Amino acid sequence: MITPSLYELVVEASVIIMMGIGSAQDIRKREVEDYVWFIAALPLALNIYTILVGSALIEPRLWAVEFALLTGMGLLFYYLGLFGGADAKALIALGLSMPRPMPPFESQIGLFGVTVFDNGVVLAVVYAALFVLVNLFRALLVKGYFGRYAEASPRTKLGIILYAYKTSVENYMRNYYKLFLAEKPVVDTQGSVTFTPSYGVRLASDEESFNELSALLASGKLDPKDEIWVSQGLPLVSFMFVGMIITPFTGDLVFHLIRALVG
């Protein structure tokens, strides 16, 4: 029968490797290869074996609850458009891999995958808040920051501060796989290109946006140096990985926030 220390070593090492590779790929190209999630097959097989031999290392009902919860959350957020496929797969893989918190990854709620998700979301929110703060300072301190939207409504300017930043068309073309257009190009009857804000709404897939701008560049209607407003997709798998790493020091951040609010 497998020893507790060996069991924990194999499971934790598998999860760290899986999430670490997934995080690196998520940062680099905003997608994670499917093979990464198959790393969960090793701890899953070990978990099943542990249950079959009657070991007390796993409480099957608690594992089932956590797996169902993480799978439900992943699928729900995916179909609501709040998650990418990799984010949902990460939660499912975590639910399959680690059926209980193990030293040093214990938290106050006793559900490892939920704590990883909670911490990742808090870190993502902090990152988004810092992005908005930096944008606000740019809007206040940089003359002409809003560019073609200088005369736009306060609502449009607020949307830009909350969601978008300026870059060049050529930079977008190089990094379109991790950037979303925050404005839609429109060609008028004279062949000139104007832009309509689309912040907060993804009007086209990355591929469609890329092809549209490629055509405008090829026709000479856009220059590679032209400015364009974009938003950057958040690498949630990376935030979850960092959230997992800080768990031994912070526990569940959402738990701390709720406790602070409740008093």
Buried (B, 14 or more C-beta within 10 A) or exposed (E): EBEEEEBBEBBBEBBBEBBBBBBBBBEEEBBBEEEBBEBBEBBBEBBEEBBEEEBEBBEEEEBEBBBEBBBEBBBEBBEEEEBBEBBBBBBBBBBBBBBBBBEEBBBEBEBBBBBBBBBBBBBBEEEEEEBEEEBEEBBEEEEEBBEEBEEBEEEBBBBBBBBBBBBBBBBBBEBBEBBBBBBBBEBEEEEEBEBEBBBEEBEBEBEEBBEBBEEBBEEEBBEEEBEBBBBBBBBBBBBBBBBBBBBEEBBBBBBBEEEEEEE
